[in-house]
Amino acid sequence: MHLDAVFWGSIISVVIAVVIFIYLGFKVVQLMNQDAERHKNGEQQN
């Protein structure tokens, strides 16, 4: 089976999109955890 440049371009584009999506998902979870910590600490101080 001959694999041409269009095939590889599509595969690479999909892989890059998945990597970006996973990275953004981790960043959102990280920010949500930081925000939860701030709220928890803020409530304890009041």
C-alpha positions in Angstrom: 0.0 0.0 0.0 1.4 3.3 -1.1 1.2 6.1 1.5 1.4 9.6 0.1 2.1 13.0 1.6 -1.6 13.8 2.0 -2.1 10.7 4.2 0.9 11.6 6.4 -0.2 15.2 6.6 -3.6 14.1 7.8 -2.2 11.7 10.4 0.3 14.3 11.7 -2.5 17.0 11.9 -4.7 14.6 13.9 -1.8 13.7 16.2 -1.0 17.4 16.8 -4.6 18.2 17.5 -4.9 15.4 20.0 -1.7 16.4 21.8 -3.0 20.1 22.0 -6.4 18.9 23.3 -4.8 16.7 26.0 -2.4 19.5 27.0 -5.3 22.0 27.3 -7.3 19.5 29.3 -4.5 19.1 31.8 -4.1 22.9 32.1 -7.8 23.4 32.8 -7.8 20.7 35.5 -4.7 22.3 37.0 -6.3 25.7 37.1 -9.5 24.3 38.6 -7.5 22.6 41.3 -5.6 25.9 42.1 -8.8 27.8 42.2 -10.4 25.2 44.5 -7.3 25.5 46.8 -7.6 29.3 46.9 -11.3 29.1 47.8 -10.6 26.5 50.5 -7.8 28.5 52.0 -9.9 31.7 51.7 -12.8 30.2 53.6 -10.5 29.0 56.4 -9.0 32.4 56.9 -12.4 34.2 57.2 
